[in-house]
Amino acid sequence: MFILDEYLNKDCIAIGNFPLCQLLLKDDKKYPWFILVPRRNDTMEIFDLLPDEQHQLWAEVTAFSELVKDVFKADKINIGALGNIVSQLHIHVIARYKDDVTWPQPVWDKLPAKPYDESEIDAIKKQLQEIMPVTFSFK
């Protein structure tokens, strides 16, 4: 059974699952910030995945990043896999805008998070439901 890192579980909202990755929404409404986590335990690095899983990971990240850019009308999409605090392999997909609060700097630890309320989470899920591929299952 897949176990999500405690930090991600605490700071994110589960949206659903791609064939390989669980999709999370970072609970910070300053940015449309999503995290894809391959549902594989004891995986810290991309190279820890099997070659076909690596391909699937990049297919999911790429397709989802394109959707985020279109749906949220982002100026730029930041994609990152740092893992310095959370060692479990996870990929950040963040919609950035030239007028967001930290542009052009990175988003990490610049300002305190602004949590979503339930209606905002529901609105994001509704936006995603209209465009997600049939291979995605919502929670």
MARNU-809082 format. One record per residue: residue number from 1; x, y, z of N, C-alpha, C, O in turn. Coordinates in steps of 0.05 Angstrom, whole numbers, always signed. Layout:
! residues N
pos: NUM	n_u: X	n_v: Y	n_w: Z	ca_u: X	ca_v: Y	ca_w: Z	c_u: X	c_v: Y	c_w: Z	o_u: X	o_v: Y	o_w: Z
...
//
This chain:
! residues 139
pos: 1	n_u: +17	n_v: -24	n_w: +0	ca_u: +0	ca_v: +0	ca_w: +0	c_u: +18	c_v: +25	c_w: +0	o_u: +37	o_v: +27	o_w: +15
pos: 2	n_u: +11	n_v: +44	n_w: -17	ca_u: +26	ca_v: +69	ca_w: -19	c_u: +22	c_v: +86	c_w: +5	o_u: +0	o_v: +90	o_w: +15
pos: 3	n_u: +44	n_v: +98	n_w: +16	ca_u: +43	ca_v: +115	ca_w: +39	c_u: +55	c_v: +142	c_w: +31	o_u: +78	o_v: +144	o_w: +23
pos: 4	n_u: +38	n_v: +163	n_w: +33	ca_u: +47	ca_v: +191	ca_w: +26	c_u: +62	c_v: +202	c_w: +49	o_u: +55	o_v: +199	o_w: +73
pos: 5	n_u: +84	n_v: +216	n_w: +44	ca_u: +100	ca_v: +230	ca_w: +64	c_u: +83	c_v: +247	c_w: +82	o_u: +65	o_v: +261	o_w: +72
pos: 6	n_u: +88	n_v: +247	n_w: +107	ca_u: +72	ca_v: +263	ca_w: +127	c_u: +71	c_v: +292	c_w: +120	o_u: +50	o_v: +305	o_w: +122
pos: 7	n_u: +93	n_v: +304	n_w: +112	ca_u: +95	ca_v: +332	ca_w: +105	c_u: +76	c_v: +339	c_w: +82	o_u: +61	o_v: +359	o_w: +83
pos: 8	n_u: +77	n_v: +323	n_w: +61	ca_u: +59	ca_v: +327	ca_w: +38	c_u: +30	c_v: +323	c_w: +46	o_u: +12	o_v: +338	o_w: +38
pos: 9	n_u: +25	n_v: +303	n_w: +63	ca_u: -2	ca_v: +297	ca_w: +72	c_u: -13	c_v: +320	c_w: +88	o_u: -37	o_v: +326	o_w: +87
pos: 10	n_u: +4	n_v: +333	n_w: +104	ca_u: -5	ca_v: +355	ca_w: +121	c_u: -9	c_v: +381	c_w: +105	o_u: -28	o_v: +396	o_w: +112
pos: 11	n_u: +8	n_v: +387	n_w: +85	ca_u: +7	ca_v: +412	ca_w: +72	c_u: -7	c_v: +412	c_w: +45	o_u: -7	o_v: +433	o_w: +30
pos: 12	n_u: -19	n_v: +390	n_w: +37	ca_u: -31	ca_v: +388	ca_w: +11	c_u: -59	c_v: +376	c_w: +12	o_u: -67	o_v: +364	o_w: +32
pos: 13	n_u: -74	n_v: +380	n_w: -9	ca_u: -101	ca_v: +369	ca_w: -12	c_u: -100	c_v: +348	c_w: -35	o_u: -92	o_v: +354	o_w: -57
pos: 14	n_u: -109	n_v: +324	n_w: -29	ca_u: -109	ca_v: +303	ca_w: -49	c_u: -131	c_v: +309	c_w: -69	o_u: -154	o_v: +314	o_w: -62
pos: 15	n_u: -124	n_v: +309	n_w: -95	ca_u: -143	ca_v: +314	ca_w: -116	c_u: -151	c_v: +288	c_w: -130	o_u: -174	o_v: +284	o_w: -136
pos: 16	n_u: -132	n_v: +270	n_w: -135	ca_u: -138	ca_v: +245	ca_w: -148	c_u: -113	c_v: +231	c_w: -157	o_u: -91	o_v: +236	o_w: -148
pos: 17	n_u: -116	n_v: +213	n_w: -176	ca_u: -94	ca_v: +196	ca_w: -186	c_u: -93	c_v: +194	c_w: -216	o_u: -113	o_v: +189	o_w: -229
pos: 18	n_u: -69	n_v: +197	n_w: -226	ca_u: -62	ca_v: +189	ca_w: -253	c_u: -54	c_v: +159	c_w: -251	o_u: -54	o_v: +148	o_w: -229
pos: 19	n_u: -48	n_v: +146	n_w: -274	ca_u: -40	ca_v: +118	ca_w: -272	c_u: -16	c_v: +113	c_w: -253	o_u: -16	o_v: +93	o_w: -239
pos: 20	n_u: +3	n_v: +131	n_w: -253	ca_u: +27	ca_v: +128	ca_w: -235	c_u: +26	c_v: +146	c_w: -211	o_u: +31	o_v: +137	o_w: -189
pos: 21	n_u: +19	n_v: +171	n_w: -215	ca_u: +22	ca_v: +191	ca_w: -194	c_u: -4	c_v: +199	c_w: -180	o_u: -26	o_v: +199	o_w: -192
pos: 22	n_u: -1	n_v: +205	n_w: -154	ca_u: -22	ca_v: +218	ca_w: -140	c_u: -19	c_v: +248	c_w: -145	o_u: +3	o_v: +259	o_w: -144
pos: 23	n_u: -42	n_v: +262	n_w: -150	ca_u: -41	ca_v: +290	ca_w: -154	c_u: -50	c_v: +305	c_w: -128	o_u: -71	o_v: +299	o_w: -117
pos: 24	n_u: -34	n_v: +323	n_w: -119	ca_u: -39	ca_v: +339	ca_w: -95	c_u: -40	c_v: +368	c_w: -103	o_u: -28	o_v: +377	o_w: -122
pos: 25	n_u: -56	n_v: +384	n_w: -88	ca_u: -57	ca_v: +413	ca_w: -90	c_u: -44	c_v: +424	c_w: -65	o_u: -53	o_v: +418	o_w: -43
pos: 26	n_u: -22	n_v: +439	n_w: -69	ca_u: -9	ca_v: +452	ca_w: -46	c_u: -29	c_v: +472	c_w: -33	o_u: -41	o_v: +488	o_w: -48
pos: 27	n_u: -33	n_v: +470	n_w: -7	ca_u: -53	ca_v: +487	ca_w: +6	c_u: -41	c_v: +516	c_w: +10	o_u: -36	o_v: +524	o_w: +32
pos: 28	n_u: -38	n_v: +529	n_w: -13	ca_u: -28	ca_v: +556	ca_w: -13	c_u: -39	c_v: +570	c_w: -38	o_u: -30	o_v: +567	o_w: -60
pos: 29	n_u: -60	n_v: +587	n_w: -33	ca_u: -74	ca_v: +599	ca_w: -55	c_u: -60	c_v: +622	c_w: -69	o_u: -71	o_v: +635	o_w: -86
pos: 30	n_u: -35	n_v: +628	n_w: -61	ca_u: -20	ca_v: +648	ca_w: -75	c_u: -13	c_v: +640	c_w: -103	o_u: -8	o_v: +656	o_w: -121
pos: 31	n_u: -12	n_v: +613	n_w: -108	ca_u: -5	ca_v: +603	ca_w: -134	c_u: -21	c_v: +577	c_w: -139	o_u: -26	o_v: +562	o_w: -120
pos: 32	n_u: -28	n_v: +572	n_w: -164	ca_u: -38	ca_v: +545	ca_w: -170	c_u: -13	c_v: +526	c_w: -169	o_u: +3	o_v: +526	o_w: -188
pos: 33	n_u: -11	n_v: +511	n_w: -148	ca_u: +13	ca_v: +496	ca_w: -142	c_u: +5	c_v: +467	c_w: -138	o_u: -9	o_v: +460	o_w: -119
pos: 34	n_u: +14	n_v: +450	n_w: -156	ca_u: +6	ca_v: +422	ca_w: -155	c_u: +32	c_v: +405	c_w: -151	o_u: +54	o_v: +413	o_w: -157
pos: 35	n_u: +28	n_v: +381	n_w: -140	ca_u: +50	ca_v: +362	ca_w: -135	c_u: +41	c_v: +335	c_w: -145	o_u: +20	o_v: +325	o_w: -138
pos: 36	n_u: +58	n_v: +323	n_w: -161	ca_u: +53	ca_v: +295	ca_w: -171	c_u: +72	c_v: +277	c_w: -156	o_u: +97	o_v: +282	o_w: -156
pos: 37	n_u: +61	n_v: +257	n_w: -143	ca_u: +77	ca_v: +238	ca_w: -128	c_u: +74	c_v: +210	c_w: -139	o_u: +52	o_v: +199	o_w: -137
pos: 38	n_u: +95	n_v: +198	n_w: -150	ca_u: +92	ca_v: +170	ca_w: -159	c_u: +84	c_v: +152	c_w: -136	o_u: +96	o_v: +154	o_w: -114
pos: 39	n_u: +64	n_v: +136	n_w: -140	ca_u: +54	ca_v: +118	ca_w: -119	c_u: +72	c_v: +94	c_w: -117	o_u: +64	o_v: +71	o_w: -122
pos: 40	n_u: +97	n_v: +99	n_w: -108	ca_u: +116	ca_v: +78	ca_w: -104	c_u: +130	c_v: +84	c_w: -78	o_u: +142	o_v: +106	o_w: -75
pos: 41	n_u: +129	n_v: +66	n_w: -59	ca_u: +143	ca_v: +70	ca_w: -34	c_u: +173	c_v: +68	c_w: -37	o_u: +183	o_v: +55	o_w: -55
pos: 42	n_u: +187	n_v: +81	n_w: -19	ca_u: +217	ca_v: +80	ca_w: -18	c_u: +229	c_v: +89	c_w: -44	o_u: +249	o_v: +78	o_w: -53
pos: 43	n_u: +217	n_v: +110	n_w: -56	ca_u: +228	ca_v: +122	ca_w: -81	c_u: +235	c_v: +151	c_w: -75	o_u: +218	o_v: +167	o_w: -69
pos: 44	n_u: +261	n_v: +156	n_w: -77	ca_u: +271	ca_v: +183	ca_w: -71	c_u: +279	c_v: +198	c_w: -96	o_u: +278	o_v: +223	o_w: -97
pos: 45	n_u: +288	n_v: +184	n_w: -116	ca_u: +299	ca_v: +197	ca_w: -140	c_u: +285	c_v: +186	c_w: -165	o_u: +274	o_v: +165	o_w: -165
pos: 46	n_u: +285	n_v: +202	n_w: -186	ca_u: +272	ca_v: +193	ca_w: -211	c_u: +285	c_v: +167	c_w: -221	o_u: +271	o_v: +150	o_w: -231
pos: 47	n_u: +311	n_v: +165	n_w: -218	ca_u: +324	ca_v: +140	ca_w: -227	c_u: +318	c_v: +116	c_w: -210	o_u: +326	o_v: +94	o_w: -217
pos: 48	n_u: +304	n_v: +120	n_w: -187	ca_u: +295	ca_v: +97	ca_w: -171	c_u: +271	c_v: +83	c_w: -185	o_u: +265	o_v: +60	o_w: -178
pos: 49	n_u: +258	n_v: +97	n_w: -203	ca_u: +236	ca_v: +85	ca_w: -217	c_u: +246	c_v: +67	c_w: -240	o_u: +268	o_v: +71	o_w: -250
pos: 50	n_u: +230	n_v: +47	n_w: -247	ca_u: +237	ca_v: +31	ca_w: -270	c_u: +236	c_v: +48	c_w: -295	o_u: +221	o_v: +69	o_w: -295
pos: 51	n_u: +250	n_v: +41	n_w: -317	ca_u: +250	ca_v: +58	ca_w: -341	c_u: +222	c_v: +64	c_w: -351	o_u: +217	o_v: +87	o_w: -359
pos: 52	n_u: +203	n_v: +45	n_w: -351	ca_u: +176	ca_v: +51	ca_w: -361	c_u: +161	c_v: +69	c_w: -342	o_u: +144	o_v: +85	o_w: -351
pos: 53	n_u: +167	n_v: +68	n_w: -316	ca_u: +155	ca_v: +86	ca_w: -297	c_u: +167	c_v: +114	c_w: -300	o_u: +152	o_v: +134	o_w: -297
pos: 54	n_u: +192	n_v: +117	n_w: -307	ca_u: +204	ca_v: +143	ca_w: -312	c_u: +190	c_v: +156	c_w: -336	o_u: +183	o_v: +180	o_w: -335
pos: 55	n_u: +186	n_v: +141	n_w: -356	ca_u: +172	ca_v: +151	ca_w: -380	c_u: +143	c_v: +159	c_w: -373	o_u: +134	o_v: +180	o_w: -381
pos: 56	n_u: +129	n_v: +143	n_w: -357	ca_u: +102	ca_v: +149	ca_w: -349	c_u: +102	c_v: +175	c_w: -331	o_u: +84	o_v: +191	o_w: -335
pos: 57	n_u: +121	n_v: +177	n_w: -314	ca_u: +123	ca_v: +201	ca_w: -297	c_u: +125	c_v: +226	c_w: -314	o_u: +109	o_v: +245	o_w: -310
pos: 58	n_u: +143	n_v: +226	n_w: -333	ca_u: +146	ca_v: +250	ca_w: -350	c_u: +122	c_v: +255	c_w: -368	o_u: +116	o_v: +278	o_w: -374
pos: 59	n_u: +109	n_v: +234	n_w: -377	ca_u: +85	ca_v: +237	ca_w: -393	c_u: +63	c_v: +251	c_w: -376	o_u: +49	o_v: +269	o_w: -385
pos: 60	n_u: +60	n_v: +242	n_w: -351	ca_u: +40	ca_v: +254	ca_w: -333	c_u: +47	c_v: +283	c_w: -326	o_u: +30	o_v: +300	o_w: -327
pos: 61	n_u: +72	n_v: +288	n_w: -319	ca_u: +81	ca_v: +315	ca_w: -312	c_u: +77	c_v: +334	c_w: -336	o_u: +67	o_v: +356	o_w: -333
pos: 62	n_u: +85	n_v: +325	n_w: -360	ca_u: +84	ca_v: +342	ca_w: -384	c_u: +55	c_v: +348	c_w: -391	o_u: +48	o_v: +371	o_w: -395
pos: 63	n_u: +38	n_v: +327	n_w: -392	ca_u: +10	ca_v: +332	ca_w: -400	c_u: -4	c_v: +349	c_w: -379	o_u: -19	o_v: +367	o_w: -386
pos: 64	n_u: +1	n_v: +344	n_w: -353	ca_u: -12	ca_v: +360	ca_w: -333	c_u: -2	c_v: +389	c_w: -333	o_u: -18	o_v: +407	o_w: -329
pos: 65	n_u: +23	n_v: +393	n_w: -337	ca_u: +34	ca_v: +420	ca_w: -338	c_u: +22	c_v: +436	c_w: -361	o_u: +16	o_v: +460	o_w: -357
pos: 66	n_u: +17	n_v: +424	n_w: -384	ca_u: +4	ca_v: +438	ca_w: -406	c_u: -24	c_v: +445	c_w: -398	o_u: -33	o_v: +467	o_w: -405
pos: 67	n_u: -38	n_v: +427	n_w: -385	ca_u: -66	ca_v: +434	ca_w: -376	c_u: -66	c_v: +457	c_w: -357	o_u: -83	o_v: +475	o_w: -359
pos: 68	n_u: -48	n_v: +456	n_w: -338	ca_u: -46	ca_v: +478	ca_w: -318	c_u: -41	c_v: +504	c_w: -331	o_u: -53	o_v: +525	o_w: -325
pos: 69	n_u: -22	n_v: +505	n_w: -350	ca_u: -16	ca_v: +530	ca_w: -364	c_u: -40	c_v: +541	c_w: -378	o_u: -46	o_v: +565	o_w: -377
pos: 70	n_u: -55	n_v: +523	n_w: -391	ca_u: -79	ca_v: +532	ca_w: -406	c_u: -102	c_v: +540	c_w: -387	o_u: -113	o_v: +562	o_w: -391
pos: 71	n_u: -108	n_v: +523	n_w: -368	ca_u: -131	ca_v: +528	ca_w: -351	c_u: -127	c_v: +553	c_w: -333	o_u: -145	o_v: +569	o_w: -329
pos: 72	n_u: -103	n_v: +556	n_w: -322	ca_u: -98	ca_v: +578	ca_w: -303	c_u: -85	c_v: +602	c_w: -317	o_u: -77	o_v: +621	o_w: -303
pos: 73	n_u: -82	n_v: +601	n_w: -343	ca_u: -71	ca_v: +623	ca_w: -359	c_u: -45	c_v: +634	c_w: -348	o_u: -41	o_v: +658	o_w: -344
pos: 74	n_u: -27	n_v: +615	n_w: -342	ca_u: -1	ca_v: +621	ca_w: -330	c_u: +18	c_v: +634	c_w: -350	o_u: +17	o_v: +628	o_w: -374
pos: 75	n_u: +34	n_v: +652	n_w: -340	ca_u: +56	ca_v: +664	ca_w: -356	c_u: +78	c_v: +644	c_w: -359	o_u: +92	o_v: +643	o_w: -380
pos: 76	n_u: +83	n_v: +627	n_w: -339	ca_u: +105	ca_v: +608	ca_w: -338	c_u: +97	c_v: +585	c_w: -320	o_u: +83	o_v: +589	o_w: -300
pos: 77	n_u: +106	n_v: +561	n_w: -327	ca_u: +102	ca_v: +538	ca_w: -309	c_u: +130	c_v: +531	c_w: -298	o_u: +149	o_v: +526	o_w: -313
pos: 78	n_u: +131	n_v: +529	n_w: -272	ca_u: +156	ca_v: +520	ca_w: -258	c_u: +152	c_v: +490	c_w: -252	o_u: +131	o_v: +483	o_w: -240
pos: 79	n_u: +171	n_v: +474	n_w: -259	ca_u: +171	ca_v: +445	ca_w: -254	c_u: +196	c_v: +439	c_w: -238	o_u: +218	o_v: +446	o_w: -247
pos: 80	n_u: +193	n_v: +426	n_w: -215	ca_u: +217	ca_v: +421	ca_w: -199	c_u: +214	c_v: +395	c_w: -183	o_u: +192	o_v: +388	o_w: -174
pos: 81	n_u: +237	n_v: +382	n_w: -178	ca_u: +238	ca_v: +358	ca_w: -162	c_u: +262	c_v: +362	c_w: -143	o_u: +284	o_v: +351	o_w: -149
pos: 82	n_u: +259	n_v: +376	n_w: -121	ca_u: +282	ca_v: +382	ca_w: -104	c_u: +286	c_v: +360	c_w: -83	o_u: +307	o_v: +348	o_w: -82
pos: 83	n_u: +266	n_v: +356	n_w: -66	ca_u: +268	ca_v: +335	ca_w: -46	c_u: +287	c_v: +340	c_w: -23	o_u: +296	o_v: +320	o_w: -11
pos: 84	n_u: +294	n_v: +364	n_w: -18	ca_u: +313	ca_v: +369	ca_w: +5	c_u: +299	c_v: +367	c_w: +32	o_u: +312	o_v: +358	o_w: +51
pos: 85	n_u: +274	n_v: +374	n_w: +33	ca_u: +259	ca_v: +371	ca_w: +58	c_u: +243	c_v: +345	c_w: +58	o_u: +243	o_v: +330	o_w: +78
pos: 86	n_u: +229	n_v: +340	n_w: +36	ca_u: +213	ca_v: +315	ca_w: +33	c_u: +229	c_v: +297	c_w: +15	o_u: +232	o_v: +303	o_w: -9
pos: 87	n_u: +239	n_v: +275	n_w: +25	ca_u: +256	ca_v: +258	ca_w: +8	c_u: +240	c_v: +241	c_w: -11	o_u: +250	o_v: +231	o_w: -31
pos: 88	n_u: +214	n_v: +236	n_w: -5	ca_u: +197	ca_v: +221	ca_w: -23	c_u: +196	c_v: +235	c_w: -50	o_u: +191	o_v: +259	o_w: -52
pos: 89	n_u: +200	n_v: +220	n_w: -72	ca_u: +200	ca_v: +231	ca_w: -99	c_u: +173	c_v: +245	c_w: -104	o_u: +152	o_v: +234	o_w: -100
pos: 90	n_u: +175	n_v: +271	n_w: -111	ca_u: +151	ca_v: +286	ca_w: -118	c_u: +160	c_v: +309	c_w: -137	o_u: +182	o_v: +319	o_w: -136
pos: 91	n_u: +142	n_v: +316	n_w: -155	ca_u: +147	ca_v: +336	ca_w: -175	c_u: +128	c_v: +359	c_w: -172	o_u: +103	o_v: +355	o_w: -172
pos: 92	n_u: +139	n_v: +383	n_w: -168	ca_u: +122	ca_v: +407	ca_w: -166	c_u: +116	c_v: +418	c_w: -194	o_u: +133	o_v: +419	o_w: -211
pos: 93	n_u: +91	n_v: +426	n_w: -197	ca_u: +82	ca_v: +439	ca_w: -222	c_u: +67	c_v: +465	c_w: -212	o_u: +46	o_v: +463	o_w: -200
pos: 94	n_u: +80	n_v: +488	n_w: -217	ca_u: +70	ca_v: +513	ca_w: -205	c_u: +65	c_v: +533	c_w: -228	o_u: +82	o_v: +538	o_w: -244
pos: 95	n_u: +40	n_v: +543	n_w: -228	ca_u: +33	ca_v: +564	ca_w: -247	c_u: +44	c_v: +590	c_w: -236	o_u: +38	o_v: +598	o_w: -213
pos: 96	n_u: +59	n_v: +604	n_w: -252	ca_u: +71	ca_v: +630	ca_w: -244	c_u: +60	c_v: +652	c_w: -262	o_u: +54	o_v: +648	o_w: -285
pos: 97	n_u: +59	n_v: +676	n_w: -250	ca_u: +49	ca_v: +700	ca_w: -264	c_u: +69	c_v: +722	c_w: -259	o_u: +81	o_v: +724	o_w: -237
pos: 98	n_u: +72	n_v: +739	n_w: -278	ca_u: +91	ca_v: +761	ca_w: -276	c_u: +83	c_v: +781	c_w: -253	o_u: +100	o_v: +797	o_w: -245
pos: 99	n_u: +58	n_v: +779	n_w: -244	ca_u: +49	ca_v: +797	ca_w: -223	c_u: +44	c_v: +781	c_w: -197	o_u: +31	o_v: +792	o_w: -178
pos: 100	n_u: +54	n_v: +756	n_w: -194	ca_u: +49	ca_v: +742	ca_w: -169	c_u: +68	c_v: +753	c_w: -148	o_u: +87	o_v: +767	o_w: -154
pos: 101	n_u: +63	n_v: +746	n_w: -123	ca_u: +76	ca_v: +759	ca_w: -100	c_u: +106	c_v: +754	c_w: -98	o_u: +120	o_v: +769	o_w: -84
pos: 102	n_u: +116	n_v: +734	n_w: -111	ca_u: +145	ca_v: +729	ca_w: -109	c_u: +159	c_v: +730	c_w: -136	o_u: +183	o_v: +724	o_w: -138
pos: 103	n_u: +145	n_v: +737	n_w: -158	ca_u: +158	ca_v: +737	ca_w: -184	c_u: +181	c_v: +756	c_w: -184	o_u: +178	o_v: +778	o_w: -173
pos: 104	n_u: +203	n_v: +751	n_w: -196	ca_u: +211	ca_v: +726	ca_w: -210	c_u: +225	c_v: +706	c_w: -193	o_u: +236	o_v: +687	o_w: -203
pos: 105	n_u: +225	n_v: +710	n_w: -167	ca_u: +239	ca_v: +692	ca_w: -149	c_u: +225	c_v: +665	c_w: -146	o_u: +201	o_v: +663	o_w: -153
pos: 106	n_u: +238	n_v: +645	n_w: -136	ca_u: +225	ca_v: +619	ca_w: -130	c_u: +204	c_v: +623	c_w: -108	o_u: +204	o_v: +642	o_w: -93
pos: 107	n_u: +185	n_v: +604	n_w: -107	ca_u: +163	ca_v: +606	ca_w: -88	c_u: +169	c_v: +595	c_w: -61	o_u: +155	o_v: +601	o_w: -41
pos: 108	n_u: +190	n_v: +578	n_w: -59	ca_u: +195	ca_v: +564	ca_w: -34	c_u: +202	c_v: +582	c_w: -11	o_u: +220	o_v: +598	o_w: -12
pos: 109	n_u: +186	n_v: +580	n_w: +11	ca_u: +191	ca_v: +593	ca_w: +36	c_u: +195	c_v: +623	c_w: +35	o_u: +210	o_v: +635	o_w: +51
pos: 110	n_u: +183	n_v: +636	n_w: +15	ca_u: +185	ca_v: +665	ca_w: +13	c_u: +165	c_v: +679	c_w: +31	o_u: +171	o_v: +698	o_w: +45
pos: 111	n_u: +140	n_v: +668	n_w: +31	ca_u: +119	ca_v: +680	ca_w: +47	c_u: +103	c_v: +658	c_w: +60	o_u: +102	o_v: +635	o_w: +50
pos: 112	n_u: +89	n_v: +663	n_w: +82	ca_u: +72	ca_v: +642	ca_w: +94	c_u: +50	c_v: +634	c_w: +75	o_u: +40	o_v: +650	o_w: +59
pos: 113	n_u: +42	n_v: +609	n_w: +77	ca_u: +21	ca_v: +598	ca_w: +60	c_u: -6	c_v: +612	c_w: +67	o_u: -11	o_v: +619	o_w: +90
pos: 114	n_u: -22	n_v: +615	n_w: +46	ca_u: -50	ca_v: +625	ca_w: +50	c_u: -68	c_v: +601	c_w: +43	o_u: -73	o_v: +596	o_w: +19
pos: 115	n_u: -79	n_v: +587	n_w: +63	ca_u: -95	ca_v: +563	ca_w: +58	c_u: -120	c_v: +570	c_w: +42	o_u: -132	o_v: +592	o_w: +44
pos: 116	n_u: -128	n_v: +550	n_w: +26	ca_u: -154	ca_v: +552	ca_w: +11	c_u: -177	c_v: +548	c_w: +29	o_u: -174	o_v: +534	o_w: +50
pos: 117	n_u: -200	n_v: +559	n_w: +23	ca_u: -225	ca_v: +551	ca_w: +36	c_u: -238	c_v: +530	c_w: +19	o_u: -230	o_v: +526	o_w: -4
pos: 118	n_u: -258	n_v: +517	n_w: +29	ca_u: -271	ca_v: +494	ca_w: +15	c_u: -282	c_v: +502	c_w: -12	o_u: -280	o_v: +487	o_w: -31
pos: 119	n_u: -294	n_v: +526	n_w: -14	ca_u: -305	ca_v: +535	ca_w: -40	c_u: -283	c_v: +538	c_w: -61	o_u: -288	o_v: +533	o_w: -84
pos: 120	n_u: -260	n_v: +548	n_w: -53	ca_u: -238	ca_v: +551	ca_w: -72	c_u: -227	c_v: +524	c_w: -81	o_u: -220	o_v: +521	o_w: -105
pos: 121	n_u: -225	n_v: +505	n_w: -63	ca_u: -217	ca_v: +478	ca_w: -70	c_u: -237	c_v: +466	c_w: -90	o_u: -229	o_v: +454	o_w: -110
pos: 122	n_u: -262	n_v: +469	n_w: -84	ca_u: -283	ca_v: +458	ca_w: -101	c_u: -282	c_v: +471	c_w: -129	o_u: -286	o_v: +457	o_w: -149
pos: 123	n_u: -276	n_v: +496	n_w: -130	ca_u: -274	ca_v: +510	ca_w: -156	c_u: -251	c_v: +499	c_w: -173	o_u: -253	o_v: +496	o_w: -197
pos: 124	n_u: -228	n_v: +495	n_w: -160	ca_u: -205	ca_v: +483	ca_w: -174	c_u: -211	c_v: +455	c_w: -184	o_u: -205	o_v: +448	o_w: -206
pos: 125	n_u: -223	n_v: +439	n_w: -167	ca_u: -231	ca_v: +412	ca_w: -175	c_u: -250	c_v: +413	c_w: -199	o_u: -247	o_v: +397	o_w: -217
pos: 126	n_u: -269	n_v: +432	n_w: -198	ca_u: -288	ca_v: +434	ca_w: -221	c_u: -273	c_v: +441	c_w: -246	o_u: -278	o_v: +430	o_w: -267
pos: 127	n_u: -254	n_v: +460	n_w: -245	ca_u: -239	ca_v: +468	ca_w: -268	c_u: -224	c_v: +444	c_w: -279	o_u: -223	o_v: +440	o_w: -303
pos: 128	n_u: -212	n_v: +428	n_w: -261	ca_u: -197	ca_v: +405	ca_w: -270	c_u: -214	c_v: +383	c_w: -281	o_u: -207	o_v: +369	o_w: -300
pos: 129	n_u: -238	n_v: +379	n_w: -269	ca_u: -256	ca_v: +358	ca_w: -279	c_u: -263	c_v: +362	c_w: -308	o_u: -269	o_v: +343	o_w: -322
pos: 130	n_u: -264	n_v: +387	n_w: -317	ca_u: -272	ca_v: +392	ca_w: -344	c_u: -250	c_v: +386	c_w: -365	o_u: -256	o_v: +384	o_w: -388
pos: 131	n_u: -225	n_v: +382	n_w: -356	ca_u: -204	ca_v: +379	ca_w: -375	c_u: -185	c_v: +355	c_w: -370	o_u: -168	o_v: +349	o_w: -387
pos: 132	n_u: -189	n_v: +341	n_w: -348	ca_u: -170	ca_v: +319	ca_w: -342	c_u: -176	c_v: +295	c_w: -360	o_u: -198	o_v: +290	o_w: -369
pos: 133	n_u: -154	n_v: +280	n_w: -367	ca_u: -158	ca_v: +256	ca_w: -384	c_u: -174	c_v: +234	c_w: -370	o_u: -176	o_v: +234	o_w: -346
pos: 134	n_u: -185	n_v: +217	n_w: -386	ca_u: -201	ca_v: +195	ca_w: -375	c_u: -185	c_v: +176	c_w: -357	o_u: -197	o_v: +161	o_w: -341
pos: 135	n_u: -159	n_v: +176	n_w: -360	ca_u: -142	ca_v: +159	ca_w: -343	c_u: -138	c_v: +170	c_w: -315	o_u: -126	o_v: +157	o_w: -298
pos: 136	n_u: -149	n_v: +194	n_w: -309	ca_u: -147	ca_v: +206	ca_w: -283	c_u: -172	c_v: +200	c_w: -267	o_u: -194	o_v: +202	o_w: -278
pos: 137	n_u: -169	n_v: +193	n_w: -242	ca_u: -192	ca_v: +189	ca_w: -224	c_u: -191	c_v: +208	c_w: -201	o_u: -171	o_v: +211	o_w: -187
pos: 138	n_u: -213	n_v: +222	n_w: -197	ca_u: -215	ca_v: +242	ca_w: -175	c_u: -221	c_v: +228	c_w: -149	o_u: -234	o_v: +206	o_w: -148
pos: 139	n_u: -212	n_v: +240	n_w: -127	ca_u: -218	ca_v: +229	ca_w: -100	c_u: -245	c_v: +239	c_w: -91	o_u: -253	o_v: +232	o_w: -69
//
